Amino acid sequence: MEGVVSVSRSRILKVHTTRSWDFMGLTLDEGSEVTPLQLAYGDDIVVGLLDSGVWPESESFQEESCLGPIPSFWKGNCVKGEMFDPKRHCNRKLIGAQFYRKGFEEQFGPVNPRTFDYNSPRDYVGHGTHTASTAVGSIVKNVSSFGFGRGTARGGAPRARLAVYKVCWNKELIARCLESDILAGFDRALHDGVHVISASFGGGPPLSPFYRSMTDISAFHAMQRGVSVVFSAGNDGPFPSTVGNVAPWSISVAASTIDRTFPTKILLDNTISVMGEGFLTKKIKGKLAPSRNFFIGSSTPMKPCRWSSCSGANQRKNATAEGMVVICFSNDPGGIGIAQVAVANIGGLGLIYALPVTYQIAETNLIPVVYVNFDQGTKLNQYIYYAPKPVVISPSKTSIGKSPAPSVAHFSSRGPNTISSDILKPDISAPGGSILAAWPTVTPPSPSASDERSVKWNFLSGTSMSCPHVSGVVALIKSAHPDWSPAAIKSAIMTTAYNKDSTQDSILAGGSMKVADPFDIGAGHINPLKAMDPGLVYDMQANDYITYLCEIGYTKEQIKAIVLLGTHVSCSKEDNYQSVSNLNYPSISVSNLKSTVTIKRTVRNVGHKKTAVYFASFVSPHGVKVSIWPRILFFSCFWEERTYYVTLKPEKKSRGRYDFGEIVWTDGFHYVRSPLVVSVNNTAGYCDDSTLSYSI
């Protein structure tokens, strides 16, 4: 069929603030003589949001008086639909709004009032409104959710324009996104003239090869047209090898916490005091009771891999918890939905939800919920072992700057990359825990049909929230450096990231007690101010990625299914890198180091000074000797690009273990850091290829 690149079955993908931008250094200091970065750039940039639509009445999407006319290059438009009138709902801020539902309706049936969604760009689920507000929302003062997180809300690039492409639809209060609809949304966004595409969705393992993934194919097309694509990394953490959206031509974003918490005091029998986290608006007085009083099997010593001591399926007959707060234990934060419904059904006043340490991230819930760790929960549970005891839970407060941050969120998907282990994923981390952003007023703040509350702003957590943070920063960088390629922008973000928290200690990996490594956090936590002026960048073009695809074994036909029609594809030996690790990526990964290898990298000076001298330093991964040549790079008007070589030599016997280091180039002002990830594999394993054996 003419004009068709490839045909694939459409997969279903899942959709994976007031403080976060200040936490990242992007403050709106009205008393400063210097224009804040967020207000100085972005007016000429259009961010395309592929998600569940938009709630156009939100203040986040109202045009500000200082916003200029719609850019002349813009080819997009707003389309009319159910409860969406382009003349009334679109403006100089929201300049595009379209919807694509054919794939969803083929899979789930027609969209109609009974499905609780709108046949238009209007959002019901809330996910799209939240992410759009986070990326490019206008400045809105004095916002909060039930009084929590009060402050000035705005997106990363509040002066940028927004174009919404609704490709995700409501299915039981969860946004479902069909790949065929996503592809249609991508194609239209590229036609319309967006500069950045933000896509907070994806699938978990097993990942499809790039030539069968509509999102990866679409992202490649975007890259060829100079459009940066930002994806969420996924919410399947803290387990390894769960990261999604791993194509090297897009940005995969992990989630991290910020320094805002919501301390909630629990006082048991005027004797034991515990500080948890929650969103409690009123004081609760009752009796604290253990879950075993209401649910069968809640004390069973043998637990499945994911378990909760509170579940409606295990409710005791005629159980009632009137006047009581129930304490439940679980190793699965995602089980909170089941637990709160179970406690609500037996008439409980509230729920204390005990989780492993580092899992406590406050969420908006159907009933009052306080999150505590296992140590705190055990202390409370032991005290009420024989009988319920009086408990008083104070209203929650908003606390800023009193807890170390960031840390990697426990739910954030982790590497290594299961498609191409020599490409580090995720790339970067950004705020994704308890993020406050815009919300449809018709949609309950918690994912429960029985929740009848209405809010304009809501807290959500996920890599879906960290993704638009990076998209907003990409918009600022693109505005400041319009000639930079998507690869150069990604390089600027990665090489300027940091790995220390607010106490100047190493960033921790939530879901564990260990220091975060590149599989948790990628190159580190995003630093928008530094990314605007990175000093050096690692750049790449479409041909570099095509050579990479050849190196991972794709055929010419498979590669042609990925690239734009008419793109020349060659896998000749002369073009080969000889190693995937030689792709000019801002990080270096070698997943199978058996003997000495040398890796090539090329950097371009984008600093204000054309004449510059950079010096190399490095930290070697354990058991690996690192050599860099040359150790000094000279740049001038005539030598804008320089190449260096990294030689890695194993100095230990090992197999299947990863070790981490870094390479830093500095001119005394810029620090251009690349993670170094190496797995030495020079000892025979149980199933070495040359010694396979079987026994029956």
Buried (B, 14 or more C-beta within 10 A) or exposed (E): EEEEBEEBEBBBBBBBBBBBBBBBEBBBEEEEEEEBBBBBBBBBBBBBBBBBBBBBBBBBBBBEEEBEEBBEEBEBEBBEBBEBEBEEBBBBBBBBBBBBBEBBBEBBEEBEEEBBBBBBBBBBBBBBBBBBBBBBBBBBEEBBBBEBBBBBBBBBBBBBBBBBBBBBBBBEBBBBBBBBBBBBBBBBBBEBBBBBBBBBBBBBBEBBBBBBBBBBBBBBBBBBBBBBBBBBBBBBBBEBBBBBBBBBBBBBBBBBBBBBBBBBBBBBBEEBEBEBBBBBEEEBEBBBBBBBBBBBEBEEEEEEEEBBBBBBEBBEEEBEBEEBBBBBBBBBBEBBBBBBBBBBBBEBBBBBBBBBBBBBBBBBBBBBBBBBBBEBBBBBBEBBEEEBBEBBBBBBEBEBEEBBBBBBBBBBBBBBBBBBBBBBBBBBBBBBBBBBBBBBEBBBBBBBEEBEEEBBBBBBBBBBBBBBBBBBBBBBBBBBBEEBBBBBBBBBBBBBBBBEBBEEEBBBBBBBEEBBBBBBBBBBBBBBEBBBBBBBBBBBEBEBBBBBBBBBEBEEEBBBBBBBEEBEBEBEEEEEBEBBBBBBBBBBBBBBBEEEBBBBBBBBBBBEEEEBEBEBEBEBBBBBEBBBEEEEBEBEEEEEEBEBEBEBBBEEEBBEEBBBBBBBBBBEEBBBBBBBBBBBBBEEEEEEEEEEEEEE
